[in-house]
Amino acid sequence: MVAFFRIFSITIFFLLSNLSYSQTNRFSFDSAKIELLKSKNVENSLQILNEIALQYNESNLDSALHYSYLAQSIAKRISNRSLFADTYYSLGVIFKNKGVVDSANYYLFNSLKIYENLKDIDNVIKLNISIGEYYRSTYNLNKAVQYLKKSITLSQNYNLYGFLPSAYNRLGAVYFELSINNSALDAIYEDTIYKSISYIDSSNYWSSRINTKSYNISNNNILGACYQNLKNYDKANLFLLKALNEAENEKKIIELPMIYRNISLNYMKLKNYKKAEAMALEGAKIADSLGINTSLMFNYYALVLIGENLNDDKMTLNFLRKKDSVEDILNNEKAIIKTKEFEAKFKTKEKELLIERQNSELEKNHQQFILSLIGFLVSFLVVIAILFFTLRIRRINKLLKIKNKEVEFASNEVSKLSRFKDDLTGMIVHDLKNPLNIIINFSKNVIQSENTNLLVIKEKNKNIENAAFNMLNIVNNIIDLQKLEESKIDLVFSENRILKTINRALQNVNLLLTQKNITVNNKVNSGFISVYDNNLIERVLINLLTNAIKFSPNNDTITIDAEIINNFIKVRVSDSGQGIPSDKIPHLFNKFARAEIKNIGFSTSSGLGLAFSKLVIKEHGGEIGVDSECKKGSCFWFTLKSFSVNLIEEIKEKSNENISHEYSKEFSQNIIALKKILAEYKFYETSEILNTLQNFKCTDNEFFDWKNKIENAVMNSNNEKYLELISL
């Protein structure tokens, strides 16, 4: 491994030396990079190889491809997925610039897939921008928009604003090309151009925010072209001259010929033919010195158009000849490329013919063999057919046995359901029968007793009322359980003290307590406060207390206590009854649990109360459960969110605000003042609007939120939302 690192370092050192003295001599690396290449750090060396490839991408695509393949082979050896994805990225960009569409597609999308698996968000954003540019270069503009907008969304979600100037710049370029594809008479023509302007404006805004000038030339070029197509030639000229100055200052000589040509055409539209001619001549001069024939031809063509506008036949003819001469050179270059393509196709065709002849010979050699196999195959197929039908008959018999077992199982299940229905009916009837008997007996006694005093009548009436209440509670459990399951009950939340609700529940089960002479030890203090539906929580407590009374011995004590655990109030109802076996506890809160759980010594009951209680507590965001051991009693408990008095007051205030909201005087005055300023700008003038919003100072929180919503609408080009907000 050490020997490999040494050989690799020496190889990279010689590559750098060759690069430094190459004929093109277009790149130089600072001393820090040279030191990295001389070191044994393979990862750093690989990164620089990719950088070398991407820099060669601007001047010599074959050299760029060479260094990318070298980086890729090394990345494979050291099994570094991240660096392997980097080499895929550089290969994708190089093949895009070479116009090899399939290879560009393969490498870019595979690079994106690796980065996504590694959750490398920076490179995922970079790849989305590159894929957007790839689709733009293949004229699939709608796909380009999709990937560029995805890169913008990711940049904003992860606060990686360094990618936004590039993403908005490319999105502006795509929308400009979309506008060119539409006729100037189309209704969407101007709208598409204005979208392009808006995105370029966003690119400029983010460039200033992160203090970079990398996209100034391109942004001003696109803005100049947009305003030229809108026939606002003065404004177009302003942006094109800015692009020219920036290209000259940054020594971006390769950009100058086309900038001069664009300025020339703009001056021609302004009928300033003298300046138009001077600009086109300068562009042609630089293009000729750089050997860029395409730019040279475009500048000559601009001079032809100027000559035609001046009615100067001599000038027109002169530059028309020059333009045709350069065009012939370009056509010859294209012809050479086409010849090479034809030669490649011809060689491919020759190979195909050779393969075809070889295949023909192979077919002849195999014909006899195939014929000899036919007889064998026929006999073999006959045997297979016999075996197939034999196996099929066996399979059918097996399936019939399985179906018979399924029918038998279904029959058993129907029998079980029938028995369950009978048990359930008996339980519900039993639960309703007890309170009905109490009502009937007490009412008879009241009617038949002639010497009954008023106090006895009241006591018996109270017993009748409690019995009726118990019966009503059973019926309500049946009805409300169904409603809760179907989310048809609207909870009415209010501030309540737990102790007060417990006391009301105790009043409702007082008769049951009296009948078994059971004492309640209520340890809950008045300081526990929560927000809940008072009626439903009271019924939960009644259900738990009823169960505790039912399964407690006579003359026993039931304990109620509560404590706060992690901002929740935990209420417990404990008895010292027979307890519940551990294997039965998981089924207790199921619907009709008592019908399912048999032979545990419980009184017959439908079990609807606990199922109802579970759904109620769940709707309140709490939990319900039981802790129990056989012969040691049971403790049923539930939790509710704990609230302080101050927090409840705050909830009330917010609730009142939602019912009727009035804006503050300061908020209204600030809106009016800011709307006057925003009225001066068009929606696509992104940077002006965003700068105005940032510079407008205000201490009102509500206004600050409103301002942020406007900023988001502008940055996402959501015109409808913007108009909705400023119309407030």
N, C-alpha and C positions, 0 to 999 in steps of 0.2 A: 504493500500500500504506500509506504514512504517513497519507494522508487517511482511509483506512478505519479505521485504529487510532484517529485522533482522533474520528471520528464514533461509533465503538463506545464509547469512553471516556465521551463526553458522554451517549450513550444510557443507559449503565449508571448514570451519576451521577443522571440524572433518575428512573430506575427506583428507585434507593435513596431519593431524596427523596420520591417518591410512597409508597413502602413505609413510610417513617418517619411520614407523616401520614395513613395509611389509617385507615378507620373502625374496623377491628378492633383496630389498634394492639397486636398480639400479639407482635411481635418487635422487638428492638433489636440493632444491631451496634456493636461497639466501634470506636474511632477507627482502629485498625490495619486493619480490614476496609474502612473507608471510604477510607483512603489507597490500598489496593490497587485498589479500584474506580475511583478517579480516575486511576490510573496507566495506561500504555499496554501493560501486560503482559496480553495477551488470555487466556493460559492461567490465570493467577491469577483473572482476572475470571470466566472460565467456571466455575472451581471454586466461587466464591462464589455464582454464579447457581444452581448445583446445590444448594448448601447452603440458599439462600433457598427453593428449591422444596421441599426435604425438611422445612424448618421449617414452611412453610405446610401441609404434609401433615398436621400435627396440628390445623389449625383450618379451613382453607379449601382444599378439594381442587381447585376450579376455578382459583384463583390459583396453586396449586402446579403444575398442568398447564400454565398459561400460561408460567411461568418456565422450566419444563423444555423446552418446545418452543422457546423463545427460545435457550436454551443449545444445544439440538440443532442449530438452523439455523446458529449460529456455528461449532460444532465441525465441521460439514460443510465450511464454507468454508475453514477453516485445515487440514483433513485431518489432525487429531490423533486417532489411533485410541483412545488411552487416554482422552482427554476425551470422545470420542464414546461409549465404553463407559460412562463415568460418567453421561452423560445418559440412556442406555438404562436404566441401573440405577434412576435416580430416577423415570423414567416407569413402569417395572415396578412399583415400590413404590406409586406414586400410583394406578395402575390397579387394583392389588390392593385398596387401601383403598376405591376406588370400587365394587368388586365387578365390574369388567369383566374377566372371567376370560381370554378369548382374548388381549386386548391385554397383560395382565399376563404371561401365558405367553410371548408373542412377545418382549417387551422384556427380561424377566429372562434367558431362555435365550440370546438373542443377545448380551446383555452378558457372560454367562458364557463364551460361545464366544470372544469377542474377548479377554477377560482370559486365557483358557487359551492362546490363540495368542501373546499377549504374554509368557506365563510370569510374570504378575503374581500371585504366590501369595496376597498379602494380600487382593486383591480377589476372587480365586477362592474363598477361604474365606468372605468376606463374602457373595458371591452364593449359595454353597451354603446358608448360613444363611437368606437371604432366600427362596430357592426352597423350602426346608423349611417356612418360615412360610407361603409361598403355598399349598403343598399342605395345610397344616393348615387354612387358611381355607376351602379347597374340600372339606374333610372327606376328603381322600385321605391318611389318616394313615400308612399303610405307606410311601408315597412320601416323606412328610415325614420319617419316621424314617431312611430311606435317605440323604437329602441332609444331614440334621443330623449323622449319624454320620460321613459323609464329611468334613464340615467339622472335626469333632473330630480325626479321624485326621490330616488335613493339618496342623492346628494343632500337634499333638504331634510330627509328623515334622519340621516346620520350626521348632520351638521358638517359635511365635507364640502365646504363652499369653494374649494380650490378647483373643482371640476366644472363649476357652473359657467365661467366665461367661455370655455371650449364648447360645452353642450349647447348653450344658447346660440353661439356663433354658428354651429353646424345646423341647428334647427332653423335659424334665420335663412341660411343658404338654401335649405330644402324648400322652405315656403316661397322663396324667390323663384326657384325653378318650377314650383307648382303654379305660380302666377303666370310664368311664361307659357306653360302648357295650356292655359286657359285663354280664350279669345279676349281681347280688350273690350269687347262688347258684352261679355258675360257679366251677370250681376255679382258673381263672386270674385271677379278679377281684382278690383281694388281692395276688397276685404282681405284677400290672400296676401297682397303686397303689404298692407298695413300690419298684418300679423308678422310678416318678415321683419318689418321695421321694429315692431314691439319686441321681438326676440333679440334682435341685434342691440336694441337699447338696453335690454336686460343683461346682455353680455358685457356691454360697456359699464353698466352699474356694478356688476360683480367684479370686473377687472379693477375698478377704482377701489372697491371694498378690500380686495386682497392685494392691492398695489402691484399689479402686473400690466405690462404693455404688450404682451405676446400676441394679442388678437386685435390690436388697434388698426393695423393695416387692412386686415381682412374685413373687419367691421365697417370701416369707413368706405372700403370698396363696394361692399354690398349695399350700404345705405345710399351711396352715390348712384348705383344702378337702379335701386328702388325708386328714388325720386326722379331719376331720368325717365323711367317708365310711367311715372305719374305726371310727366311733363312739367315738373318743377325744376327747371334746368339750373336756376341760380343756386338752389339748395343742394342739388346734385353736385354742382361744381365745387361748392364749399367742402363737401365730404371727400370728393376725389382729390382735391388739392391737399387736404389733410393726409390722405393715404400716401400721396407722393412725398410730402415732407418727411413723414415717418419712415418710409422705405429708404429715402436718401440718408436720413440721420442714423438709421440702424444698419445701413450698408446692405440692405436686402436687394441687391442689384437684379437678381433673377425676377423680382416682382415688377421692376420698373417699366419694361416694354408695354405690358398690357395696361398698366395704370396710365401711361402717356397716351395710349390708343383710346382709352375710355374718356380721358379729359378732352382729347381732340374731337371725338364725336359730340361731346357735350357743348364745346365751343361752337361747333358747326350748327347745332340746334339753336344756339344763341345768335347765330349769324355773324360771329366774330371769326371770320375765315382765316385771318392772318395768324391769330393765336392757335387756331385749330391746326393749321399747316405746320407751325413751329413745333407743336407738341407731337404730332405724328412723325415728323422728321427725326426728332430726338428719340422717340420710341424705336423707330426703324434702325437708327444708328446703334443704340445699345443692343438690340436684338441681333444685329449683324455681327457685332463684336463678340457676343456670347455664343453665336452659332445656333440661336433658337429660331429655326426657320418658320415655325408656326406663328410666333409673335411677329416676325418680320413680315410675313404675308398679310396679317391682319392690319398692321400699320400702313403697308402699301395700299391696301384696299380702302383704308380711311382717307388716304391722299387722293385716291381715285374719286371717292364721293365728294371730297372738297372741290376737286377740279370740275366735276359735273355741276356743282352748285354755283361755281364762279363762271361757268360757261367757257372755261379755259381748256380747249381741246388738246392743246400741246401738252399741258400738265397731265390731263386725264390719260392721254395716250402713253406718255412716258411712264407713269406709275402703273398703268394697266399692264404694260409689257414686263415691268419689274415684278409685279404681283404674279403674272402668269409664269415667269421664269422660276420664281421661288416655288410656286404651286407645282410646276413640273418636277422640281427636285423632290418635293414632298411625295408626289405621286410615284416617282421612281423608287423612293424609300419604301412606300407602301407596296409597290410592285415587287420589290426584293423580298419583303416580308411574305407577300402572297406566294412568291415562287418557292420560298423555303417551306411554307405551309403545304404547297402542292407536292414538293419533293417528299416531305414527311408522309403525306397521305399516300403517295405513289409507293414508297417503301413499305408502308403498312399493307397496301393492297397486294404487293408482291408476296409478302409474308402470308397473307390470307390465302392467296392462290396456291402457294407451296403447301400450306397446311391442308387445303382442300384436296390437293392431289394425294397427299399422304393418307388422308382420311379415306379417299376412294380406294386406294390400294388395300388399306386395312379392311374395308368393307368386303372386298373380293376375297381376301384371305379368310374372313370370318363367315362368309355365306354358308360354306359347307358345314362348318361347325354348328351354325345356327339351325340349319335344316336337320342335322342329326339330333339336335336337342329337342326339336318339336315333338317327335314321337314320344320321347321320354317325358316331356312336360304334359302331354295329353294324358298318358297313363297316370302320371303323378297327380294331376288335377282330379281324376276320377276317384283316386284313393282319398284325396283331401275332401272331396264332396261327401263321400260316405262317412268319413270321420266327423265332418261338420254337422251333418244331420243327426248323427248319433249323439254328439255332444249337446246339440240344441235340444233334443228330446230330454236329455238328462237335466239340462238347465231349466227347462219349463217345469219339470217335475219338482225341482228344487224350489223354484219360485212359487209354485202352488203351495208347497209346505210352509214357506215363509208367510204367504198371504193368509193361510189358515191360522197360523200363530197370531198374526196381526188382528184378524177378526176375533179370535178368542180373547186377546188382550183388550181390544176395544169393548167387547162384551163385559169383561170384568170391570173396566173403567166406568162403563155406564151403570153397572150395579153399585160400584162405590159411590158415584155421584148421586144415585137414587137414595142410598143409605144416608149420605151426607145431607141431602135435602130434607129427609125425614127427621134427622137429628136436629138440623137447624130450625126447622119448623117447630119442633118440640121445645127447643130452647127459647125461641122468641115468644111462643105462646106462654111458656112458664114465666118468663120475665114480665109479660103483660098481665098474667093471671093473678099474681100476688097483689099488685096495687089495686086491681079491679076488685078482688075479694075484700080488701081493706075498705075500699069505698062503699061497697054494697053492705058489709056488716055494720060499719059505723052509721051509715044512713038509716038502716033498719032499727038500730038501737036508739037513734035519736027520735025516730017516728014513734016507736013502741013505748018509749019511756015517758010516762005521764008526769012523774014528779021530778023530771030532770031539771036541775037548776041551770041558770044561764052560763055559769062558769064551766060546767061539764059539757054543755052543748058547744061552747067555744073551743074547748079542748078537743072534742071529737071532730068538730069542723076543721080544726087545724090538722088533725091526723088525716082526714079525708083529703085536705088540700095537699099535704105532703105526698100522699099516695098517688094522687092525680099528677103531681109534679114529677114523681119518679117515672110514671108511665109516659108522660109527655117527653121526658128526657130520653127515654128509649126510642120513641118515635122520631124525635128530633135528630138523634144520632144516626138513625137509618137514612133520614132525608138529607141531612147536612153532609154526611159522609160522601154521598153520591155527588152533591154539589161541589164539595172541596176537590174531589177527584177530577171533576170536569172544569175546575177553576171558574165556577159560576157564583161564588160568594165574594162580595166586595168587603174587605176588611175595613172597619171604621177605627182608625188609630186615634188615641188620645193619651194624655198624661195621667198615669194612675199610680197609686201606692199599692204595693204588693199586699201589705197587711190588710188593707181595706177590702181588697178582692177576696182574700182568704176568709175573712170574717163573714162576708156575704155567702160564700160557698158553705161555710159551717152552719149557717142558719138554715140552708136548704136541706142539709143532711141531719138536722137536729133530732128528728123523730127516730131515725135509724140508730143514732148514738144512744138515745134514751131507752130504746127497746132492748139494747144489749148492755146498757149501763157502762158505756165506754167513755173514758175521759180523754180529752184532747189537750196535749201539752204544746201550745203554740209559742215557739221561741223567736218568731220573726219580729223584728223591730220596725218602726214606722219610717226609717230612713231609706228603705229600698224603693227606688222610683224607676219606672220604665214607661215606654210608650208602646201600647198594644191595644187590641180590640178587647175591651173589658168583658163583654158578654161571653165571647168564645173562651177566653182564659179562665173565667169563672166556671164554665162548663167543664173545662179540662180538670180543674181542681175538684169539682163535684164527682167526676168519674173516678179520680184517684182516691178520694176520700171514701166513696161508696165501696170500692174494691177493698180498701184497708179495713173498713168496718165489717164487710161481709166475711173476710177471712181471719178476723181477730176473735179470740175467745171472749166470752162474757166477762165483764168487769176488768177489761184490759185497758191499756193506754196507747193512744196513737200520737206520734210526735211529728210536728211540722217545724222545720227550720230552714234557714236560707243563708247563703254567703256569696260574696263577689269573687269570681275567679276570671282573670283576664278580661275585664270589662263586661262580663256576663254575670247575671244573678242566677244562682243555682238554687232552685226550690226543691225540698225533699219532703216526702210523705212516707213515714216509716211505721211499720206495724211489727208485732211479735207473733205473727200467725205461723201457719205450717210451712211457709216458704215454697219456692218453686224449683224443681229439678233443673240443673244447668242445661241439659239437652233440650228443654222445652222453652227456655228464655228467648232464643232467636225467633220463635214463631209467635210470641205473645202479641206483638203489635200488628200482625197481619189481620186482614178483614176476616171476620168470623173465626178468629183464632181458637176460641173455646170449643167450636164444633170440630176443629181439626185436632186439637190437643185433648186427648182423652186419658182417663185413668190417672189424673194427678190429684184427685181429692177435692177439686173445685166444685162449687155449686154450679148447676147448669146455667149457662149464660151465653148470649150470642157473641160476646167479645167485641161488639161494635164500638164500645166506649174507648178502648185503648187505641183502636185504629183511627177513630175520629180525633183523639187527642194528638196522635203522632202527626197527622196532616195539619192540624192547627198550629202546632209548635214549629213545624217545618215552614209554614207560610210566614211565621214571625222571625225566621232566620235563626232559630234555636235548635236544640237537640232534646230528645227524650229517651229515657232508658230505665233500667231496673237493676238493682244489686240484690241478690237473694241467695240464701242457702236453705236446704231442706231442714225443717224444724227449728230454724233460727230467725224466721221472719223475712220480710221483704221491704226494700226501700225504693219506691218509685220517685224519679226526679225528672225535672225539665229545666231548661235554661232560657233566659230572656236577656236582651241587651240592656245593660245598665246605663242610665242617663243621670247626669247631674242637673240640678235645678237651672243653672245658667245655660247649659246646652239645650234644655227644653225650651227656654225662653227664646233662644236663637232660632230653633226650629219653627217656633210659632211666628217669629218675625219674618222668616223666609217664606213661610206658607202664606202669610198676609201679603208679602210682596208679589208672589205669583198670582194671587187673586186680582190685585189691582196695582199696577206699576206706574209710577209717575217719575219722569226724569228730573234730575236736579237742575237748578237754574244754571249752575256752572257748566254742566254737561250740555245743555241746550245752547248756551252762548258759544261754547267751543265748537260745536257742530256747525253752527251758522258761519262762524269765522273761517273754519277750515274749508267748508264747501265753496265759499267765495274764491278761495285760492285755487282749489282743484278745478273749478269751472274754466280756468284759463288753459287747461291741458286736455289733449286728446287721450283716450284710454291707452293707446299704444305708446305714449311717451312715458315709458316705465320709470326711467331713472329720475325724471323730474318729479313724478308723483311720489316715488319712494323717498327721495331727498326731502320733499316738502313734509311728508309724514314724520320723518325722523327729526327734522328741525322744529316742528311744532311742539312746544313744551306745555305740559299740563299735569297737574297733580291728581286730577279726578280719576279714580280707578276704573269707573264704568266707561269713561271716554277713552282711556288707555286700551281697554279690551276692544272697543269699537274700532279704534285706529289699527290694531293688530289684524282684525278681520279684513279690513280694507287692504292692508299690505299683502296678506295671503291671497286675496282675490286677484290683485294685480300681478303677483309673481307667478300665479298659475293661469294667467290670461283668461280669467273667468269674468267676462264682461257683464253677464247678467247679475252675478252676485255683487259686483262693484256698483252697478247702477242701483240695485236694491238697497245697499248699505248707505250710499250717499243721498238717497231719497228719504232717509229716516227723518 
